[in-house]
Amino acid sequence: MGVARTAPGTALWPCGRLLCARLRPASGRSFFRFRSGTGVFAEGHIELPATSGASLGVSTMAEDIQAKIKNYQTAPFDSRFPNQNQTRNCWQNYLDFHRCEKAMTAKGGDVSVCEWYRRVYKSLCPISWVSTWDDRRAEGTFPGKI
């Protein structure tokens, strides 16, 4: 009995907690030996639909990655910070985001206009710095003027 293999470039799609694929048995037969999610080997005949995952309304992992890459945006050049060291740029955008958020909340405006600053500081700043600054803001010991 052959072991089922996926062909190179086979589209995978989620089905439950597993990934499903159109399989082709190594021996040319339509009988497969497979391991279940619990690790138990089983044998059986697997019938999968002839349509691809994309036509079923489920996107493939590669399509999701391509969409993320296409829509990815990072911090643009800021002429106030022309040097390679972007520490001050990170700090300034963190302050600007929280100042903008505070001002828009006080006016009753839409806070979503401040998202540009958030995207920039999330792109530039290390996560540990941001979490430390957030903790200090919560404690009331943050050194910046917001």
C-alpha positions in Angstrom: 0.0 0.0 0.0 1.4 3.4 -1.0 1.6 6.5 1.2 -0.4 9.5 0.0 1.7 12.5 -1.1 0.8 16.0 -2.1 2.1 17.2 -5.4 4.5 20.2 -5.2 2.6 23.4 -5.3 -0.7 21.7 -4.1 -3.1 24.2 -2.7 -4.0 23.6 0.9 -7.1 24.9 2.6 -8.3 24.8 6.3 -10.9 22.2 7.2 -11.4 22.1 10.9 -8.1 22.0 12.7 -6.3 20.3 9.8 -5.2 21.4 6.4 -6.8 19.5 3.5 -5.3 18.9 0.0 -6.1 17.0 -3.1 -4.0 13.9 -2.6 -2.5 11.5 -5.1 -1.5 8.0 -3.9 2.0 6.9 -4.6 0.9 3.5 -5.9 -1.7 4.9 -8.3 -4.6 3.4 -6.2 -7.3 5.4 -4.6 -6.8 3.8 -1.2 -4.9 5.8 1.3 -3.1 5.2 4.6 -3.1 8.4 6.7 -2.5 9.5 10.3 -5.4 11.2 12.1 -5.1 14.2 14.3 -4.8 11.9 17.4 -1.8 10.2 15.8 -3.6 6.9 15.0 -3.0 5.4 11.6 -6.0 4.6 9.5 -6.8 3.4 6.1 -9.6 4.5 3.8 -10.9 5.8 0.6 -10.8 9.6 0.4 -13.1 11.5 -2.0 -12.5 15.2 -2.3 -14.4 17.6 -4.5 -12.9 18.4 -7.9 -13.1 22.1 -7.2 -10.2 24.0 -5.7 -10.3 25.7 -2.4 -10.5 29.2 -4.0 -13.7 28.2 -5.9 -15.3 27.0 -2.6 -14.8 30.5 -1.2 -11.8 29.6 0.9 -8.6 31.4 0.0 -5.2 29.6 0.0 -2.4 30.5 2.4 -0.4 31.8 -0.6 -3.2 34.2 -1.6 -3.5 35.5 2.0 0.3 36.2 2.1 0.2 37.9 -1.3 -2.7 40.1 -0.2 -0.8 41.1 3.0 2.4 41.8 1.0 0.4 43.9 -1.5 -1.2 46.0 1.3 1.9 46.2 3.5 2.9 49.8 4.4 5.7 50.8 6.6 7.0 54.2 7.9 7.7 56.7 5.1 10.7 58.9 5.1 10.5 61.9 7.5 12.8 64.8 6.7 13.0 65.7 10.4 14.9 62.5 11.0 17.3 62.0 8.0 19.9 59.8 9.8 20.0 56.0 10.1 19.2 56.1 13.8 15.4 56.3 14.0 15.1 56.3 17.8 13.8 59.9 17.9 11.4 59.3 15.0 10.0 56.3 17.0 9.6 58.5 20.2 8.1 61.4 18.3 5.5 59.3 16.5 4.6 57.6 19.8 4.0 61.0 21.4 2.2 62.3 18.4 -0.2 59.4 18.4 -1.1 59.8 22.0 -1.4 63.6 21.7 -3.7 63.2 18.7 -5.8 60.5 20.5 -6.1 62.7 23.5 -7.1 65.8 21.5 -9.6 63.9 19.3 -11.2 62.2 22.4 -11.5 65.6 24.1 -13.2 67.1 21.0 -15.4 64.1 20.5 -13.9 63.5 17.1 -12.9 60.4 15.3 -9.8 58.8 16.7 -9.1 56.9 13.5 -7.4 59.9 12.0 -4.5 59.2 14.4 -3.9 55.7 13.1 -1.2 57.0 10.8 1.0 57.8 13.8 0.2 54.4 15.4 1.2 52.6 12.2 4.5 54.5 12.0 5.5 54.0 15.6 4.5 50.3 15.5 6.8 49.9 12.5 9.7 51.8 14.0 9.7 51.0 17.7 10.7 47.8 19.4 7.8 46.1 21.2 9.6 46.2 24.5 9.9 50.0 24.4 6.2 50.4 23.6 5.1 48.1 26.3 7.4 49.9 28.8 6.0 53.3 27.7 2.4 52.0 28.0 3.1 50.7 31.5 4.6 54.1 32.5 1.7 56.0 31.1 -0.7 53.8 33.1 1.4 54.4 36.3 1.6 58.1 35.6 5.4 58.2 35.5 5.7 58.7 31.7 8.4 61.3 31.0 6.9 62.7 27.8 4.3 65.5 27.5 1.1 64.1 26.2 
